[in-house]
Amino acid sequence: MSEKLSQEEFIKKAIVSLRKEGYKGIHTVYSGFNTAFKKYFDGENPVDATNKLAKEGKIVIRPVKGGVMLYLPEEAPIVKDIGDDALKKMGL
């Protein structure tokens, strides 16, 4: 068997391999990512690993119903800051 992937390599490969056609990211629960991560890394927590990579800017996490979506940084959807919109509407 070949050498084990690092957590970063595994997560990036999962994003590309597990996403459904027409989508740029994967849902961590519905795609099977969380379960696959735990099996591959002997029970390690996928939340810790993905949060670490997100803080380093290597992936992007977006909260969604039932979990989170994972994206590669260059493919993540742009999210408007609703706070800025609210301030603008308030004339502030």
Secondary structure as GFF3:
##gff-version 3
##sequence-region A 1 92
A	DSSP	alpha_helix	7	18	.	.	.	ID=ss1
A	DSSP	beta_strand	26	27	.	.	.	ID=ss2
A	DSSP	alpha_helix	33	40	.	.	.	ID=ss3
A	DSSP	alpha_helix	46	55	.	.	.	ID=ss4
A	DSSP	beta_strand	60	64	.	.	.	ID=ss5
A	DSSP	beta_strand	67	71	.	.	.	ID=ss6
A	DSSP	three_ten_helix	73	75	.	.	.	ID=ss7
A	DSSP	alpha_helix	82	89	.	.	.	ID=ss8
###
